[in-house]
Amino acid sequence: MHVPIVGFIPSDIVVSWIVMFFMTLAILWILTKKRAWPVIFDYMKTTHHRKIGTMYILLCILLFFRAGLDAMIIRTQLAVPENNFWVFQADKYNEVFTTHGTAMIFFVATPLLIGLMNIAVPLQIGANDLAFPYLNAVSFWLFAAGAFIFNMAFFMNSAPNAGWTAYTPLSTDTFTTGVNNNYYIFGLQVAGLGTIFTSINMIVTIVRLRAPGMKFTRMPLFPWSTLITSVLIMIAFPVLTIALALLMFDRYFGTSFFSGGMGSPVYWQHLFWIFGHPEVYILILPAFGIFSDVISTFSKQKTYGYTSMVFALALIGLLGFMVWAHHMFTVGLGAFANTFFAITTMMIAVPTGIKIFNWLFTMKSGVIRMTTPMLFSLGFIPTFVMGGVTGVMLASAAADFQYHDTYFVVAHFHYVMVGGTIMGVFAGIYYWYPKMTGKVLNEKLGKWHFWLFLIGFHVTFLPQHFAGLNGMPRRVFTYTWADKIFVYNFISTIGAFMMAFSMLFFVWNIYKTQRYGKPAGDDPWDGRTLEWTIASPSPEHPFDPMPEISSIDQHWYNKVYKRTFKMAENPRPAPISVETYKPVLIAFTMILFSIAFIYSWFWLVIILGAVSLAFFVIRPFTDERKPVYEKEEES
């Protein structure tokens, strides 16, 4: 039911188009600035890893605010019992809840980490770029296309409404008949394709393009976590692709993979969580790598137990594929299945605990500097431990029958994802901001951001544990005074607005730094790894000539013992970067193809599908790098 504001126009359509109007005005204002045009065109055609990583982060921050607005709407609606905020009906709450969860997982957390990978990983291993710069640009623009498709649903009054997990049969056309969840399917498919391409690129780059002498046993921990994460993506994301394709067939062509006599809704749960729980570690493992490098740098101490850290990362990645059914303890899989997945879920706490002690012992032996990146790392440790403890509680199948689908699970999930991933992202942005822009973010504003965010986070999500234990279910848009959970929800809403307020300090910090900040220098943090040996911001082909590596943290030891890098006699080949608009055209074609499919314009689907395929097929025949290769062969 859509309640009209004026005449016959539904209120949500009015709000949607008002938002679009002001966004358009803002974009037009930016484009009228003469200095903006060269930068925009430069970034649109770039294949340089730093610029692509910067675009990932900027777009994700914008989407973070978009998904955060959903969270503010949710918390405002739940602040008091029997609330009717914004003429709030159950169907609109379902849309807001779905877009918040989906956007945060698929269009904020994952790509923010990919952006930091783009910026830091090639520099940390001594590579001049990712192995496939053109594919890297395609990956970003496919992600941007997927985000555009998903968010377009809001402006078409058709936001997805089956929850971020899109459980069947609710997400089939029997129960959600509009095009809402078609946007979910195609937004995730297009963005997921870009993520898979990125994982291939990262694996090849780390395996093949490390600087001479940089063995795997000498590699920083962020590239290690990136490598393991990329392997997880290669295995997990195709499973999601298959699940979404089968759901598309059920919705469009009347198949019954997830319903009817032949299919079952439980099949969707298996497929989704075989992707979904490795996705949790896809989100947290890179953050572990960031914290390892940050804590080591600001403790002036090499990472304690480097080898055990690497094995812990690998073990977490392996066990991540053996725990998915702990989301399904109440489905009825039987005692044996529940026991097996309960044991594996408890086992995964062991390598995670190893890493916590490694970080603590690193700091114990070091001299700690309380910079903003270090504060986010320190705030992460107790927060993540709390999330891990509630995770072990949920691992008990018998207890999970009480916790399942309550706000206790919501609180646990946010303690792990926000307390781990998002705080890791902030630590990484503050830490590597000099390599992105050549400037250091303001420390005073950064600390305001940290303290308000951390306090607001705990005020938001700690009470939700008690609301869940007192029986508050997930995915409800209202409750009564008799439920006796008002206090928990009201406190939680106060904390959510505190977190939102903290983000204003972050945005103002970026603006102030870019406007008035001074050049950072090559090594503002007195770093230990290779990225701090080159100019800030990082130039194209920074390692020319290429250093030869003979130890872990060699840049640090060179400074301590006043040595210089020995230059490699046989450097790794440098990937050839180009400038091209083709990735943008591919993404634009995929947007049109998806819109045609969403609205069942199948004649247009065939045409646009052929055009999209042609862009990929003709690439080898129109490679902009050919003249460079030919010139190299002649020389």
C-alpha distance (Angstrom), angle and dihedral (degrees) to the residues before:
residue distance angle dihedral
M1 . . .
H2 3.83 . .
V3 3.81 113.3 .
P4 3.85 112.8 -142.1
I5 3.80 121.4 -123.5
V6 3.79 97.9 -170.5
G7 3.78 124.5 8.7
F8 3.77 111.2 -43.7
I9 3.84 99.1 -25.0
P10 3.84 112.6 114.5
S11 3.80 113.9 -123.7
D12 3.81 95.8 -125.2
I13 3.82 92.0 54.5
V14 3.81 89.9 52.0
V15 3.81 91.4 50.8
S16 3.82 91.6 45.4
W17 3.77 94.1 53.4
I18 3.81 93.6 42.4
V19 3.82 88.0 55.8
M20 3.80 90.5 47.7
F21 3.83 90.9 49.3
F22 3.80 93.7 54.4
M23 3.81 92.4 43.0
T24 3.80 89.2 53.5
L25 3.81 90.9 49.8
A26 3.81 90.4 50.8
I27 3.82 92.1 49.9
L28 3.81 92.0 47.7
W29 3.81 90.1 49.6
I30 3.82 90.5 53.2
L31 3.79 91.8 47.7
T32 3.82 92.1 52.3
K33 3.77 89.2 63.9
K34 3.80 105.4 96.5
R35 3.78 93.3 -147.8
A36 3.81 91.3 56.6
W37 3.79 97.5 63.4
P38 3.84 99.3 66.7
V39 3.81 91.1 46.4
I40 3.81 92.5 48.2
F41 3.80 93.3 49.4
D42 3.82 91.2 44.4
Y43 3.80 92.4 54.0
M44 3.80 93.7 42.6
K45 3.81 92.1 59.6
T46 3.81 99.9 33.3
T47 3.78 126.0 115.7
H48 3.83 94.9 -178.9
H49 3.79 112.2 125.7
R50 3.82 96.1 -134.7
K51 3.78 94.0 52.6
I52 3.81 92.4 45.2
G53 3.80 90.4 48.9
T54 3.81 89.6 50.4
M55 3.82 90.6 51.6
Y56 3.82 90.4 50.6
I57 3.80 90.7 53.3
L58 3.82 96.3 44.5
L59 3.80 93.3 48.6
C60 3.80 91.9 45.3
I61 3.82 92.5 50.6
L62 3.82 87.8 54.0
L63 3.82 90.3 49.5
F64 3.81 89.6 45.0
F65 3.79 89.1 61.3
R66 3.81 90.3 45.5
A67 3.83 92.0 52.4
G68 3.80 90.1 40.5
L69 3.80 89.5 57.0
D70 3.81 87.4 57.2
A71 3.80 88.5 52.6
M72 3.81 91.0 51.7
I73 3.81 90.0 51.5
I74 3.82 90.4 50.2
R75 3.79 93.9 48.3
T76 3.82 92.5 45.5
Q77 3.80 90.3 52.0
L78 3.82 91.6 49.6
A79 3.81 96.7 41.4
V80 3.81 92.9 97.8
P81 3.81 133.5 16.3
E82 3.80 121.1 -90.4
N83 3.80 91.1 9.6
N84 3.80 121.3 170.7
F85 3.79 101.1 -165.4
W86 3.82 114.4 175.7
V87 3.81 90.4 -2.4
F88 3.78 82.7 -64.2
Q89 3.79 115.6 -160.8
A90 3.79 128.2 -178.6
D91 3.81 94.7 -106.0
K92 3.81 92.5 54.4
Y93 3.80 91.0 47.3
N94 3.81 88.7 53.6
E95 3.80 89.6 54.6
V96 3.81 94.1 48.4
F97 3.80 92.8 45.3
T98 3.82 91.2 48.8
T99 3.79 96.6 47.6
H100 3.81 92.2 45.3
G101 3.81 94.1 54.0
T102 3.80 96.4 39.6
A103 3.79 94.7 46.1
M104 3.81 94.0 47.2
I105 3.80 94.3 49.8
F106 3.80 103.1 36.0
F107 3.80 104.5 23.8
V108 3.81 104.0 31.2
A109 3.82 116.9 24.5
T110 3.83 100.5 36.0
P111 3.83 97.7 43.4
L112 3.82 92.9 42.2
L113 3.79 87.7 60.5
I114 3.81 90.6 45.1
G115 3.80 88.4 53.3
L116 3.81 91.2 54.4
M117 3.81 89.6 45.8
N118 3.80 89.3 54.8
I119 3.78 92.6 50.9
A120 3.79 101.6 41.6
V121 3.82 112.1 23.3
P122 3.84 99.6 67.7
L123 3.81 90.2 46.2
Q124 3.81 93.6 47.6
I125 3.81 93.3 53.3
G126 3.80 95.5 41.5
A127 3.81 96.8 -109.3
N128 3.80 121.7 144.5
D129 3.81 93.3 -139.4
L130 3.77 140.7 -27.0
A131 3.79 114.9 -60.7
F132 3.83 93.2 -106.8
P133 3.82 110.0 31.2
Y134 3.81 94.0 175.1
L135 3.81 91.9 51.0
N136 3.81 88.2 49.1
A137 3.81 90.1 57.9
V138 3.82 90.5 47.1
S139 3.83 88.8 51.5
F140 3.79 93.1 53.9
W141 3.79 95.8 46.1
L142 3.81 91.2 47.2
F143 3.80 88.6 53.1
A144 3.82 89.7 48.5
A145 3.81 89.5 48.9
G146 3.81 91.5 51.0
A147 3.81 90.8 49.1
F148 3.82 90.0 49.4
I149 3.81 92.2 50.3
F150 3.80 93.0 48.3
N151 3.81 94.9 46.8
M152 3.80 93.0 42.6
A153 3.81 86.5 71.5
F154 3.82 89.3 70.1
F155 3.79 92.0 58.5
M156 3.80 91.8 45.9
N157 3.83 90.7 53.2
S158 3.82 88.5 -117.6
A159 3.80 105.5 106.4
P160 3.84 114.9 165.2
N161 3.80 110.1 -92.7
A162 3.83 109.6 -178.6
G163 3.82 97.6 87.5
W164 3.79 126.9 -93.0
T165 3.82 89.3 -79.7
A166 3.86 90.7 52.3
Y167 3.80 92.2 -145.4
T168 3.78 115.6 -158.8
P169 2.98 139.3 -97.4
L170 3.82 86.3 29.3
S171 3.82 91.2 58.3
T172 3.83 93.7 49.5
D173 3.80 120.4 96.1
T174 3.81 90.3 -105.7
F175 3.82 91.8 73.6
T176 3.84 103.6 18.3
T177 3.77 104.1 38.3
G178 3.81 101.5 171.4
V179 3.79 128.0 82.5
N180 3.82 91.6 -98.4
N181 3.79 97.2 107.5
N182 3.79 92.6 39.5
Y183 3.81 85.7 70.2
Y184 3.82 88.0 53.2
I185 3.80 92.2 51.9
F186 3.79 97.7 48.4
G187 3.80 96.7 36.9
L188 3.80 90.4 55.7
Q189 3.80 94.4 41.1
V190 3.81 94.7 54.3
A191 3.80 95.0 41.9
G192 3.82 90.8 44.3
L193 3.79 91.2 54.6
G194 3.79 88.9 57.3
T195 3.81 90.5 49.3
I196 3.82 91.6 52.3
F197 3.83 90.2 50.7
T198 3.81 89.2 51.3
S199 3.81 92.1 52.4
I200 3.81 90.8 53.2
N201 3.79 89.8 49.6
M202 3.80 94.0 49.5
I203 3.80 93.9 48.0
V204 3.81 93.6 50.6
T205 3.81 92.2 43.8
I206 3.81 94.7 51.5
V207 3.80 95.0 41.7
R208 3.83 97.8 43.6
L209 3.82 110.4 23.1
R210 3.80 106.0 49.5
A211 3.79 114.7 131.3
P212 3.82 115.6 -94.9
G213 3.78 109.9 -80.0
M214 3.80 94.6 18.8
K215 3.76 99.3 123.3
F216 3.78 119.8 -176.1
T217 3.81 86.8 -101.7
R218 3.82 89.6 59.8
M219 3.78 97.9 46.0
P220 3.83 120.3 114.2
L221 3.78 116.0 -108.5
F222 3.81 96.8 -112.6
P223 3.83 92.2 63.0
W224 3.81 87.9 45.0
S225 3.81 91.3 53.9
T226 3.82 89.6 44.7
L227 3.80 91.5 53.3
I228 3.81 93.6 50.5
T229 3.81 91.6 43.5
S230 3.81 90.9 51.4
V231 3.80 90.6 53.7
L232 3.81 89.2 51.1
I233 3.82 90.1 50.7
M234 3.81 91.1 50.4
I235 3.81 90.0 56.2
A236 3.82 102.7 33.4
F237 3.80 105.1 40.4
P238 3.83 95.6 56.8
V239 3.82 87.2 57.1
L240 3.81 89.4 56.5
T241 3.80 88.9 46.5
I242 3.81 90.1 55.0
A243 3.82 92.8 46.2
L244 3.80 92.1 50.8
A245 3.81 91.3 47.1
L246 3.82 91.4 52.5
L247 3.81 90.5 47.3
M248 3.80 88.5 50.9
F249 3.82 90.2 53.9
D250 3.82 90.5 49.8
R251 3.79 91.5 50.7
Y252 3.81 98.8 41.8
F253 3.78 108.7 28.1
G254 3.81 106.1 28.7
T255 3.81 98.5 -110.6
S256 3.80 119.0 150.8
F257 3.79 107.4 -139.5
F258 3.81 91.0 133.9
S259 3.81 101.4 25.2
G260 3.81 143.0 30.5
G261 3.77 128.3 45.2
M262 3.82 96.6 -48.5
G263 3.80 99.3 40.7
S264 3.79 135.9 50.6
P265 3.82 136.4 -156.4
V266 3.80 87.2 -130.6
Y267 3.82 88.9 68.0
W268 3.81 88.3 64.8
Q269 3.80 90.8 51.1
H270 3.80 91.4 52.5
L271 3.79 93.5 48.4
F272 3.78 94.7 43.1
W273 3.80 95.4 48.5
I274 3.82 94.1 42.1
F275 3.80 80.8 63.9
G276 3.79 97.1 29.3
H277 3.75 102.3 58.7
P278 3.81 96.5 45.9
E279 3.83 83.0 48.8
V280 3.80 88.0 63.6
Y281 3.81 88.6 58.9
I282 3.81 91.5 40.8
L283 3.80 83.7 61.4
I284 3.80 99.4 42.0
L285 3.83 104.6 37.3
P286 3.84 95.2 66.7
A287 3.81 88.1 48.2
F288 3.82 88.1 54.1
G289 3.80 88.4 53.9
I290 3.81 91.4 49.8
F291 3.81 92.4 49.7
S292 3.81 90.6 48.3
D293 3.81 92.8 55.2
V294 3.81 94.4 41.2
I295 3.81 95.0 47.7
S296 3.81 91.3 46.5
T297 3.81 92.4 50.1
F298 3.80 97.2 46.6
S299 3.81 93.3 42.1
K300 3.82 90.6 51.6
Q301 3.76 87.2 -133.4
K302 3.79 135.5 110.2
T303 3.79 114.6 -108.3
Y304 3.79 110.0 -81.7
G305 3.81 112.3 -119.3
Y306 3.82 96.8 5.4
T307 3.82 93.2 178.6
S308 3.80 93.7 49.2
M309 3.82 88.9 49.5
V310 3.80 90.9 55.9
F311 3.80 92.7 46.7
A312 3.81 90.0 47.7
L313 3.82 90.6 52.9
A314 3.80 91.1 49.9
L315 3.81 93.3 45.6
I316 3.81 91.7 50.1
G317 3.81 88.6 51.5
L318 3.80 91.8 50.2
L319 3.81 96.1 45.5
G320 3.80 89.7 45.8
F321 3.81 88.3 77.5
M322 3.81 93.0 51.0
V323 3.81 101.4 58.6
W324 3.82 107.0 55.6
A325 3.83 96.7 111.2
H326 3.80 92.7 62.5
H327 3.83 82.5 86.6
M328 3.81 86.8 59.9
F329 3.81 105.0 48.8
T330 3.82 90.4 122.5
V331 3.83 95.6 47.6
G332 3.80 94.1 85.0
L333 3.81 103.2 -108.5
G334 3.79 90.7 148.4
A335 3.79 138.2 -108.3
F336 3.83 96.1 -73.4
A337 3.82 94.7 52.7
N338 3.80 92.4 44.4
T339 3.81 91.6 49.4
F340 3.82 93.6 48.1
F341 3.80 94.5 50.1
A342 3.81 91.7 42.5
I343 3.82 89.6 56.5
T344 3.82 94.9 46.3
T345 3.81 90.4 47.6
M346 3.79 90.9 53.6
M347 3.82 90.6 45.7
I348 3.80 92.5 58.5
A349 3.80 89.1 63.7
V350 3.84 89.2 68.1
P351 3.84 99.8 67.8
T352 3.80 88.9 39.2
G353 3.80 89.8 54.8
I354 3.81 90.1 48.7
K355 3.81 89.4 58.7
I356 3.81 92.5 50.0
F357 3.80 90.5 55.1
N358 3.82 91.5 45.0
W359 3.81 90.4 56.7
L360 3.81 92.3 45.5
F361 3.81 92.6 50.5
T362 3.82 90.5 46.4
M363 3.80 89.1 57.8
K364 3.80 93.0 41.5
S365 3.80 91.1 61.2
G366 3.79 95.5 40.6
V367 3.80 144.2 68.8
I368 3.80 107.5 -107.4
R369 3.81 123.4 -142.2
M370 3.82 114.2 -162.2
T371 3.79 100.1 -137.8
T372 3.81 122.2 151.5
P373 3.84 94.5 -99.6
M374 3.81 88.9 50.5
L375 3.81 92.1 49.0
F376 3.80 91.0 54.8
S377 3.81 88.7 49.0
L378 3.80 92.7 49.9
G379 3.81 91.7 45.6
F380 3.78 89.2 51.9
I381 3.82 96.7 59.0
P382 3.85 101.5 65.0
T383 3.82 91.0 33.3
F384 3.79 93.1 54.1
V385 3.80 92.1 43.6
M386 3.80 88.6 56.3
G387 3.80 89.8 50.5
G388 3.79 90.2 48.0
V389 3.80 92.9 51.6
T390 3.81 91.8 53.6
G391 3.81 87.6 46.5
V392 3.81 90.2 58.1
M393 3.81 88.3 49.1
L394 3.81 89.5 54.0
A395 3.82 89.6 48.3
S396 3.79 89.3 71.5
A397 3.81 103.4 92.2
A398 3.81 93.8 -155.5
A399 3.81 93.0 50.9
D400 3.79 91.7 43.0
F401 3.79 89.6 66.6
Q402 3.82 85.1 70.0
Y403 3.82 98.4 37.8
H404 3.81 96.8 42.2
D405 3.81 116.0 116.4
T406 3.81 93.2 -0.5
Y407 3.78 130.3 118.3
F408 3.80 87.6 -99.8
V409 3.80 86.9 75.3
V410 3.81 91.0 46.0
A411 3.80 90.1 53.9
H412 3.82 92.7 46.8
F413 3.80 92.2 49.6
H414 3.81 93.5 50.5
Y415 3.80 92.6 45.9
V416 3.79 88.4 57.7
M417 3.81 99.9 37.9
V418 3.80 102.3 36.2
G419 3.79 96.2 27.9
G420 3.81 89.9 47.2
T421 3.79 113.3 23.6
I422 3.81 102.4 29.8
M423 3.80 94.0 42.9
G424 3.80 87.7 48.4
V425 3.79 89.8 52.2
F426 3.80 91.8 51.2
A427 3.81 90.5 48.4
G428 3.82 89.2 50.9
I429 3.81 94.8 47.0
Y430 3.82 93.2 50.1
Y431 3.82 90.5 43.7
W432 3.81 99.6 47.9
Y433 3.79 98.1 30.6
P434 3.84 90.0 105.9
K435 3.82 89.7 58.8
M436 3.82 89.6 50.0
T437 3.80 99.6 46.6
G438 3.79 110.2 2.2
K439 3.83 92.4 -112.2
V440 3.82 136.6 93.2
L441 3.80 118.7 -125.1
N442 3.80 115.0 -115.4
E443 3.80 109.8 -87.7
K444 3.81 96.7 -150.3
L445 3.80 93.2 53.1
G446 3.80 89.4 42.1
K447 3.80 91.5 56.5
W448 3.81 91.6 48.1
H449 3.80 87.2 52.3
F450 3.81 92.1 49.3
W451 3.80 98.8 47.8
L452 3.80 95.6 44.0
F453 3.80 91.0 45.6
L454 3.82 95.0 47.2
I455 3.81 95.6 44.8
G456 3.80 91.5 43.0
F457 3.78 90.2 49.4
H458 3.81 94.6 55.2
V459 3.81 92.4 42.0
T460 3.81 87.7 52.9
F461 3.77 103.1 45.5
L462 3.82 107.2 24.3
P463 3.84 92.7 70.1
Q464 3.80 89.9 49.3
H465 3.81 89.3 69.3
F466 3.81 89.2 60.9
A467 3.80 93.0 42.8
G468 3.81 87.9 55.2
L469 3.79 93.4 46.3
N470 3.81 87.4 52.3
G471 3.78 90.3 56.2
M472 3.83 106.3 -93.5
P473 3.83 107.7 154.0
R474 3.79 125.2 -144.0
R475 3.81 121.5 -106.4
V476 3.82 97.0 27.5
F477 3.79 119.2 136.0
T478 3.80 98.2 -157.7
Y479 3.82 144.3 11.1
T480 3.79 138.4 -170.4
W481 3.78 135.3 -107.7
A482 3.79 88.3 -113.9
D483 3.84 90.0 64.7
K484 3.84 89.0 70.7
I485 3.79 94.4 -143.8
F486 3.82 98.8 109.7
V487 3.82 95.3 105.9
Y488 3.81 93.0 53.1
N489 3.79 92.7 49.2
F490 3.79 94.8 44.5
I491 3.82 92.5 51.1
S492 3.81 89.5 45.7
T493 3.80 90.7 54.2
I494 3.82 91.6 51.3
G495 3.82 89.5 52.8
A496 3.81 92.4 48.9
F497 3.80 91.5 55.6
M498 3.80 89.5 47.6
M499 3.81 89.6 55.3
A500 3.81 90.1 48.3
F501 3.82 90.2 50.2
S502 3.82 90.5 51.9
M503 3.80 90.1 59.2
L504 3.81 89.5 63.0
F505 3.82 87.9 65.0
F506 3.81 89.1 52.0
V507 3.81 93.4 51.9
W508 3.81 92.8 43.6
N509 3.82 88.7 49.3
I510 3.81 91.5 55.3
Y511 3.81 92.3 46.8
K512 3.81 94.4 46.0
T513 3.81 92.8 45.8
Q514 3.79 93.8 49.3
R515 3.79 91.7 46.2
Y516 3.80 102.1 40.2
G517 3.82 107.5 7.5
K518 3.78 121.4 122.4
P519 3.83 124.8 -128.4
A520 3.79 110.7 -79.7
G521 3.79 101.1 -147.0
D522 3.78 125.9 -133.3
D523 3.82 97.5 -70.6
P524 3.83 111.5 23.3
W525 3.82 94.7 155.6
D526 3.84 96.9 45.6
G527 3.80 86.3 -116.2
R528 3.77 132.2 -164.1
T529 3.82 104.9 -144.9
L530 3.80 136.5 70.9
E531 3.81 99.1 -95.2
W532 3.82 88.6 71.3
T533 3.81 92.0 60.1
I534 3.81 94.6 67.9
A535 3.79 135.6 66.2
S536 3.81 123.4 -76.4
P537 2.99 118.1 -95.5
S538 3.78 93.0 34.1
P539 3.83 112.2 -110.2
E540 3.78 127.2 -142.2
H541 3.82 111.9 -82.4
P542 3.83 93.3 8.1
F543 3.84 96.2 173.1
D544 3.78 101.8 67.3
P545 2.98 105.5 155.6
M546 3.80 96.1 26.4
P547 3.83 120.6 -131.1
E548 3.77 122.4 -125.3
I549 3.79 114.9 -129.1
S550 3.80 123.9 -143.4
S551 3.84 104.4 163.5
I552 3.79 145.5 17.4
D553 3.84 113.4 -81.3
Q554 3.77 90.1 8.6
H555 3.80 94.0 166.5
W556 3.82 88.7 60.6
Y557 3.78 94.1 49.0
N558 3.80 91.4 46.4
K559 3.80 88.3 57.7
V560 3.80 93.9 45.1
Y561 3.82 94.7 48.2
K562 3.82 94.7 32.3
R563 3.78 94.5 -119.3
T564 3.78 130.9 145.2
F565 3.79 130.6 -136.2
K566 3.76 117.8 -92.1
M567 3.79 108.3 -129.7
A568 3.78 117.0 -125.1
E569 3.78 118.9 -110.8
N570 3.81 92.0 -154.9
P571 3.81 106.4 35.5
R572 3.80 122.7 -170.5
P573 3.82 114.7 -96.8
A574 3.81 113.0 -94.8
P575 3.82 117.3 -124.3
I576 3.79 110.9 -116.3
S577 3.80 111.8 -119.4
V578 3.78 121.8 -155.1
E579 3.79 137.7 -174.2
T580 3.78 114.1 -123.0
Y581 3.80 141.5 146.9
K582 3.81 93.1 -148.2
P583 3.84 95.6 100.6
V584 3.81 88.9 55.1
L585 3.80 90.4 50.4
I586 3.82 91.0 49.1
A587 3.80 90.4 51.7
F588 3.81 92.2 47.1
T589 3.79 90.7 51.1
M590 3.81 90.9 49.6
I591 3.82 89.7 52.3
L592 3.81 91.4 53.3
F593 3.82 91.2 44.3
S594 3.82 91.3 51.5
I595 3.81 94.1 47.0
A596 3.81 90.1 50.5
F597 3.82 90.0 50.8
I598 3.82 93.1 45.1
Y599 3.79 91.1 57.3
S600 3.85 94.4 37.8
W601 3.81 96.3 -115.2
F602 3.78 90.0 152.3
W603 3.81 96.8 172.0
L604 3.81 87.8 59.8
V605 3.81 90.5 43.5
I606 3.80 90.4 60.3
I607 3.81 93.0 49.1
L608 3.80 95.6 45.5
G609 3.81 91.9 42.0
A610 3.80 89.4 56.4
V611 3.82 91.0 48.2
S612 3.83 92.0 48.8
L613 3.79 91.5 49.0
A614 3.80 90.4 47.9
F615 3.82 91.0 56.3
F616 3.81 89.7 59.2
V617 3.82 96.9 39.3
I618 3.82 97.4 49.1
R619 3.80 93.7 46.7
P620 3.85 95.5 95.7
F621 3.81 89.7 53.3
T622 3.81 94.6 51.1
D623 3.80 100.2 39.1
E624 3.83 108.7 153.6
R625 3.82 89.2 -152.5
K626 3.82 94.3 66.2
P627 3.83 95.4 93.8
V628 3.82 89.7 50.6
Y629 3.81 91.8 50.4
E630 3.80 91.5 47.2
K631 3.80 91.6 49.6
E632 3.83 90.3 50.6
E633 3.80 91.1 50.5
E634 3.81 91.4 50.7
S635 3.79 92.0 50.5
